[in-house]
Amino acid sequence: MATELAITAVGADRPGVVAGVTGALAALDCNLEDTSMTILRGRFAMVLIVRAPSGVDRDAVEAALAAPAAELGLDVSVRPSAAATADVAGAPWNLAVYGADRPGSVHRVTAALADVGVNIVDLTTRVIGDPAHPVYAMLLEVVVPDDVAVDALRDRLGAVAAELGVEWSMHESDADVL
């Protein structure tokens, strides 16, 4: 029986990180099912959902990742993957928020979404622009449940944006391959 594992790896960004981790997994005949990888201020972070073949358990995957982790200076964690939850039925939307960087902005926006049952499927934040006048950018991909009125959600987000003093926009997502 195959085993599903959640793997995280974080370390200084450098060439070969993805190849090192995925090479160790390929050697075990593990399949990468879902992945997310990014660079955050010079730190590389990856999250992988991996299907390990019968006979390859968590300990074997940890052992296989030990050498590339040590060579590449990565902190690696291997855990059994939690049972998958059902996808939230609804429409995909994109939300962008731009403004002054201040503590609590991400919380305020995401709490407004959570309060009405909107599921966040991806969230990225960056400080962009001129260092003398930086702008905090928050980009979200969300699923708005069928029973949530989009106009009411827009009103709610508009109120939060006004309180935070930020600009925002929201539009339905186009169908993507990913």
C-alpha positions in Angstrom: 0.0 0.0 0.0 1.4 3.4 -1.0 2.0 6.0 1.7 1.3 9.7 1.4 3.8 12.0 3.0 4.1 15.8 3.6 7.7 17.0 3.2 9.0 20.5 4.0 12.5 21.7 3.3 13.8 25.2 4.1 17.3 26.6 3.7 19.5 29.2 2.0 18.6 29.5 -1.7 21.2 28.1 -4.1 21.3 26.1 -7.3 20.6 22.4 -6.9 18.2 22.5 -3.9 15.2 21.1 -6.0 17.4 18.6 -7.8 18.9 17.3 -4.6 15.6 16.8 -2.8 13.7 15.4 -5.8 16.6 13.2 -6.8 16.5 11.5 -3.4 12.8 11.0 -3.8 13.0 9.7 -7.3 15.6 7.1 -6.2 13.0 5.7 -3.9 10.4 5.8 -6.8 8.3 8.4 -4.9 5.8 10.4 -6.9 5.5 14.2 -6.4 1.7 14.8 -6.3 1.5 18.4 -5.2 4.3 20.9 -4.6 4.9 24.5 -3.8 8.3 26.1 -3.9 9.4 29.7 -3.4 12.2 32.0 -2.4 11.6 34.3 0.5 14.4 36.9 1.1 17.1 34.4 0.1 15.6 31.4 1.9 14.2 28.6 -0.3 11.1 26.9 1.0 9.3 23.9 -0.4 6.3 21.9 0.6 5.8 18.5 -1.2 3.0 16.0 -1.0 4.6 12.7 -2.0 3.2 9.3 -2.7 5.8 6.7 -1.6 5.4 3.2 -3.1 4.6 0.1 -1.0 7.5 -0.7 1.3 8.9 2.8 1.4 8.0 4.4 4.7 8.6 7.7 6.5 11.9 6.5 8.0 13.2 5.4 4.5 12.3 8.8 3.1 14.0 10.7 6.0 17.1 8.6 5.6 17.2 9.2 1.8 16.8 13.0 2.4 19.5 13.2 5.1 22.5 13.4 2.7 21.1 16.1 0.4 19.8 18.0 3.4 23.2 18.0 5.0 25.0 18.9 1.8 22.6 21.7 0.9 22.1 23.0 4.5 18.3 22.3 4.6 16.0 21.8 7.5 13.8 18.9 6.3 10.6 17.5 7.9 8.8 14.4 6.8 5.3 13.7 8.2 2.4 11.5 7.3 0.1 13.5 5.2 -3.2 14.3 6.9 -6.3 12.9 5.4 -7.4 15.1 2.4 -10.3 17.4 3.0 -13.0 17.8 0.5 -12.6 20.7 -1.9 -14.7 23.7 -1.1 -17.4 24.0 -3.8 -17.5 27.4 -5.4 -15.9 29.7 -7.8 -12.2 30.6 -8.0 -11.3 34.3 -7.5 -8.2 36.4 -7.3 -7.8 39.1 -4.7 -5.0 41.7 -4.7 -4.3 44.1 -1.8 -1.7 46.9 -2.0 -0.7 49.5 0.6 1.5 50.5 3.5 3.1 47.6 5.3 1.7 47.3 8.8 1.3 44.5 11.3 -2.0 42.7 11.1 -2.9 43.4 7.5 -2.7 39.7 6.4 -4.8 38.7 9.5 -7.5 41.3 8.9 -8.0 40.3 5.2 -7.8 36.6 5.8 -10.1 36.8 8.8 -12.7 38.6 6.7 -12.5 35.8 4.2 -12.7 33.0 6.8 -15.6 34.6 8.6 -17.8 33.9 5.5 -16.3 30.6 4.6 -14.0 31.6 1.7 -11.1 29.2 1.3 -7.6 30.5 0.6 -5.8 28.2 -1.8 -2.7 30.3 -2.3 -1.4 33.5 -0.7 1.8 35.4 -1.5 3.0 38.6 0.1 6.0 40.8 -0.9 7.3 44.2 -0.1 7.8 45.9 -3.5 8.7 49.2 -5.1 11.1 51.9 -4.1 12.8 51.2 -0.8 12.1 54.8 0.3 8.4 54.2 -0.3 7.8 50.5 -0.1 4.4 48.9 -0.9 3.1 45.7 0.7 1.5 43.5 -1.9 -0.8 40.6 -1.0 -2.0 38.3 -3.7 -4.6 35.6 -2.9 -6.3 32.8 -4.8 -9.5 31.9 -3.1 -12.6 29.8 -3.6 -15.8 31.7 -2.9 -18.5 29.2 -1.9 -21.7 29.1 -4.0 -23.8 30.3 -1.1 -21.6 33.5 -0.5 -23.0 36.6 -2.1 -20.0 38.2 -4.0 -21.4 41.7 -3.6 -21.6 41.2 0.2 -18.1 39.9 0.2 -16.9 42.9 -1.8 -18.6 45.2 0.7 -16.9 43.4 3.6 -13.4 43.5 1.9 -13.9 47.1 1.0 -14.6 48.0 4.6 -11.5 46.2 5.8 -9.4 47.8 3.1 -10.7 51.3 4.1 -9.8 50.6 7.7 -6.3 49.5 6.7 -5.9 52.3 4.2 -5.0 50.0 1.3 -6.1 49.5 -2.3 -7.7 46.2 -3.3 -9.2 44.4 -6.3 -11.0 41.2 -6.8 -11.9 39.3 -10.0 -13.0 35.9 -11.1 -10.1 33.6 -12.0 -9.8 32.4 -15.6 -9.4 28.7 -16.0 -5.8 27.7 -15.6 -4.0 24.5 -16.3 -2.7 24.5 -12.7 
